[in-house]
Amino acid sequence: MKHLFCITLLACGIGIFANYSEAADGKLEAGAAVVDITPQEWPVVTRGSFYPKPKDSAHDPLNARALAFRNGKGKAVICVADVIFIKEPNSGNIRRAAAEATGWPIENILLAGTHTHSAPAPYDGSDAPPEVAFRKHAAEGIVKAISQAIDNLAPAKVGFGSGEVTDEVFNRRWYLKEGTMPPNPFGEIDTVKMNPGRNDITKPAGPTDPEVAVVTVQNAKGKPLALLANYSLHYVGAVPGAQISADYFGEFARIIPFRLGGRTPPENFVGLLSNGTSGDINNIDFTGKRAPRAPFEQIQTVAGKVADAAYQATREVEYSPNARVDMRQRTVSLKYRKPNEKQIQQARNILKMSAEEIKKAKISGLAPHYAVRTLAKLELPDAVDITIQAMRIGDQAIVSLPFETLVEIGLELKEKSPFPHTFTIELANGAFGYLPTPKQHKLGGYETWMGTSNVQLDASRVLTDQLLEMLTELKEAKP
């Protein structure tokens, strides 16, 4: 929070305030930008697990990439940052700083993290000087990327396409053979388990979404300007050593210009890959058929396949210079999950036990972590306000959710959307834990546990209904 107050001053200092004139009615403008946000001080800490990991160098750069659209009074800008996520209030502070710097309403700014587990998170998790410096550096870089994308607005054409990469997405929630399910951190037996041992699995507990959705942009002369893709897959990982990495999201952005331009990539082209609904989707082949990989090799493989699918999708695109731009934002109040008296007492008892006592009692090794999370719920208010957005760029609809969203939610939104093309960007405008469906809540498992999933059990239903209503508004709104 206090680390972000300097952003507006920075915006003035680097001259990114501008007189952004309105585009002529009916004519599309687009602009894109990329800004390096790689840490400049070390070590930084990644928090993609229960055990934070210090990192002392970068395998590849972290970036903030922004893509802005305008048609008359219709405005929308999407910024995708190579970070695990950006929690509130930092996410809102950054968006407000970008709004002040550009004059665009905060409601027209979407900010998402890619969810690479090999990058730090720009939120107030530590007062260590390198992490404080990264939060400031990343926030400033995100504001700069958004501002530059808007400053770069120029006449453009946009098209929409779709491809598939089916063999790199796997549902990680599985039913197990009878009698093989271990107790969860609360001492209960779930019906399904995340990332189980291969010898005990029977069938996955949900589907996958193999679509590579593409929004491709050309300038007025037909030269590639930017490409936004969306794929529903968690990070890949296996980054060598104590290094940070943008994972396959960053590798995709590096190679997609070569897919479109061959050995001579388009000048000033910006590629963005956003994370779809991947809360229960990862890159682990549970059949065990994949050969072992060298460090970073699988990241390159996945990025290459997604880039190939995106390229093929662009070959079928029809571009429009007159695509409508419109955007909606809503604030939705959701109840926080709270422990009952039995759960509170159980958590307190666990925290009194030694590691040896926990092991002897055959209690899950994660029990102390969830005991802390359970008791922390007592300090929370009854409800939390979260931000959701829906936008249209021509016939393409894009919605956002500030959660690690299970894939069934994204598939339902695609199926019921009134637009021919729809995808979801997760972990946008905040990060409030996992968002399972009521059906998946009943099955249990990591993604549903209190402390992993933090809001009311029917939250996915509430938010899906709200987003579909917003999409209908966009579809029916008069130009």
Secondary structure, DSSP 8 states (H G I E B T S, - for coil): -GGGTHHHHHHHHTT---------TT--EEEEEEEE---SSS-EEE-SSSS-EEE-EESS--EEEEEEEEETTEEEEEEEESSS---TTHHHHHHHHHHHHH---GGGEEEEE---TTS--SSSS---HHHHHHHHHHHHHHHHHHHHHHHT-EEEEEEEEEEE--TT-EE-EEEE-TT---B-TTS-B-SEEES--GGGEEEESS----EEEEEEEEETTS-EEEEEEEE---------SSEE--HHHHHHHHHHHHHHHTTS--TT-EEEEEE-S-TTEES--TT--S----TTHHHHHHHHHHHHHHHHHHTT---BSS--EEEEEEEEEEEB----HHHHHHHHHHHHS-HHHHHHTT--TTHHHHHHHHHHGGGS-SEEEEEEEEEEETTEEEEEESSEE-HHHHHHHHHH-SSSEEEEEESBS---BEE--HHHHHH-SGGGSBTTB-B-TTHHHHHHHHHHHHHHHHHHS--
